[in-house]
Amino acid sequence: MTATNINVRIKGELQAHLQQQIGEHGLYDNASEYIRFLIRSDLKSRSESWAWLKRELEPALRADEGAFLAVTAEDVIQRNK
């Protein structure tokens, strides 16, 4: 896989935050290292979200059709009041 250079301009609050994260007093040596960390975190978060959703839906997908109740939109609205 080849590396790709990306130029991003930031200023204000974003720039101040970036500066806190890198350098002598930050957790990262440079901006590239921090950006790679953020992208990896985003990918992990998405993966974990899909895994959670799958775990939540799996019982319903495997359930017998007779286990479901027919409800109308009005039923849902009344239940949520």
C-alpha positions in Angstrom: 0.0 0.0 0.0 1.4 3.4 -0.9 1.3 6.4 1.4 -0.9 9.3 0.4 -0.1 12.9 1.4 -3.1 14.9 2.5 -2.9 18.6 3.3 -5.4 19.9 5.8 -5.7 23.5 7.0 -7.0 24.0 10.5 -7.2 27.1 12.7 -8.7 28.4 15.9 -9.9 25.8 18.4 -8.9 22.9 16.2 -5.4 24.1 15.8 -5.1 24.8 19.5 -6.3 21.3 20.3 -3.9 19.7 17.8 -1.0 21.6 19.4 -1.9 20.3 22.8 -1.8 16.7 21.5 1.6 16.9 19.8 5.1 17.8 20.7 7.0 17.9 24.0 3.9 18.0 26.2 1.5 16.0 24.1 0.9 12.3 23.6 2.0 12.3 19.9 5.2 13.2 18.3 3.6 15.0 15.3 0.3 15.8 13.7 0.5 12.8 11.3 0.7 10.4 14.2 -2.3 12.0 15.9 -4.4 11.9 12.7 -3.5 8.2 12.1 -4.6 7.5 15.7 -7.9 9.4 15.1 -8.6 7.4 11.9 -7.9 4.1 13.6 -10.1 5.0 16.5 -12.9 5.9 14.1 -12.6 2.6 12.2 -12.6 0.7 15.5 -15.6 2.6 16.8 -17.5 1.8 13.6 -16.6 -1.8 13.8 -17.7 -2.0 17.4 -20.9 -0.3 16.6 -21.8 -2.7 13.9 -20.9 -5.7 16.1 -23.1 -4.2 18.9 -26.0 -3.8 16.5 -25.6 -7.3 15.2 -25.7 -8.7 18.7 -28.8 -6.7 19.5 -30.7 -7.8 16.4 -29.6 -11.4 16.2 -32.2 -12.7 18.7 -35.0 -11.1 16.7 -33.6 -12.4 13.4 -33.6 -15.9 14.8 -36.9 -15.7 16.6 -39.9 -17.6 15.4 -42.4 -15.4 13.4 -45.1 -16.2 16.0 -43.0 -14.4 18.7 -43.7 -11.0 17.1 -46.7 -8.8 17.8 -48.3 -6.6 15.2 -48.5 -3.0 16.2 -49.6 0.2 14.5 -47.8 3.5 14.5 -50.4 4.8 16.9 -49.6 1.9 19.3 -46.0 3.0 19.3 -46.8 6.6 19.8 -49.1 5.8 22.8 -46.5 3.5 24.3 -43.8 6.2 24.1 -45.9 8.9 25.7 
